[in-house]
């Protein structure tokens, strides 16, 4: 979201210097939507990598069962999907007079978003046993992650963004 805010500021400033005024908030909203799609994709990719890692890279006598991978699957990804579907349903069925009040509600909800974002990363840090992770060979796992991220995930994200937004400009301010 921070990247989207910075991008929006840069695009709005550049367009204003050229005499074009785009509607504020549109780029940030688009960035949030793309971020949710990328997080969902990363969740699916984590599931696939978990299966590949346990059954083909770090093979032991115990094969990973789909149920165990599901147990370790980051369930917040499902929350993203449900939130997106509910948001899409509400956005498509909301009358114009109610939709005009949405920006104020988003401003209020932003406080909770920041709090939950901080709590999420705090929880990850509290629950992580980095010493045990290092003993278990985190170096190989980190290498697989970096190769996957830079070799595949980023490019898929860029391709999806290009497919969705190629040639699209933000709406002009009214």
N, C-alpha and C positions, 0 to 999 in steps of 0.2 A: 504494500500500500504506500509505503514511503516513496518507492521508486515511481509509482503512478502519480503521486502528488508532485514530485520533482519534474517528471515528464510533462504533466499538465501545465505547471508554471512556466516551463521553458517554451512549450508550444504556444500557450496563450500570449506570452511576452513577444515571441517572434511574430506571431500573426498580428498582434496589436501594432507592432512597429511597421507592418506592411499595410495597416489600415483595415484589417479584418478582425472582427470581434466574435469569437466563438463563445458558446454558452458555457459558463463555468460549471464544473462538477461532472461533465459528461465523460471526460477522459479518465478521471479518477474512478468513476463508476464502471467504465469499461475495463480498467485495470483490475478492479476487484473481481469482476466476472471472469476475466482470464485467469486470475490467481486461483479462483475456486476450481476452474477446469483443470489447471495444472496440478493442484493438490489432489484432485480425484485421480488424475492420471498417475501421479507419483504413488498413490495408495495402491492402485492396480499393479503398477510396476513393482512395488515392494513385495506384493504377494507373489508375482512371477519370479522375482529374484530370490525370494525365500525358498521357493520350490527348487529352482535351479541350483542354488547354493547347497542345500542340504542333500540333494539327490545326485548331483553331478560334480561338484567342486570339493566340498568337504564331506566326502562319502564315508560313512561309518556303517557298522552293522545294522544300526537302527535307521531305517528310512523315515524321512519326515512324512507324516500323514497330513493330508489336506486339512483334517480337523485341527491339528496342532498349529498349522500355519494360520488357519482362520482364527484360532484362539489368540494368536499373537498379532493378528492383523490390526492396524490402527483404525479403530471403529469410528473415530471422528470423521473419517472419509465418508462414511454412511450419513453422518449428520450433514455434511456438505451437500450430498446428493438430495437428501430430504429437504433441506433448507432451500436449495435451488428450485426444486419442483414446487414447493409451497410459494416461494417468491414469484416464480413465473406465473403460477395460477392467480395469485393476488394481483400481479402487475397487469395481466391481460383482462381481468374482470373488474378493475377498480374504476369507478366513475371519475371524471375529470376534477370535480370539486374536492374529492378526497385526495386524489393524486397531487394536487397543488400543496397539500400539507405535508407531503412525504419528506421534503428536504429538512424541515424543522425536526421531524422525528428522527431522521438519520443523524442529525447533529447531537441529539440527546443520546441516541444509542451508541454513538462513537465512544463515549466515556466507558461504557460497559465493554466495548470491543477492546479498548486499550487495557482495561483491568484483566480481562480473560486472556489476552495475549501474554501479558506479563506472568500471570499464574500458570499458563501452559508451559512456558520455558523454565520457570522456577521449578515446577513439578518434575519436568524431565531431568533437570540438574539434581534434584534431591533424590530421585529414584535411581540414578545412574551410578553403577559401581565401576568407575573407570579403571581401577586396578585390575579387577577381574576381567573386564573387557580386553585390556592389553594382554593379560596372560592367555586369554583364549584366542589370540591371533587377530586382534583388531586391525593390524596392518594389512592383512590380505583382504579383509572385508572393506576397509577404507579404499584400497586400490580398486576393488570391483565397483564400489560406489562411484568413485571419481571417473572411472572409465565409462560406466553406464551413464552418469550425468552428462559428461562432456561429449561422449561418443553417440548418445542416443536421445536422452530426455530433452536436453536443451533444443536440439534440432527439431524434434517433434513439436515442442512448444512454439518454436518460431514458425514452423510450417502451419500449425493450426491458427496462430495469430495472423499470419499472412493471408490464409484462406478466408478467415472471418473479416478482416479489416482492410484488405488491399483496396486502395482507391477511395476509402470512406473517409470523409472529413466530419468533424464534429458539427452539430447544428449551430447556425449563427445565432448570436444573442438577439433577442427581440426588442 
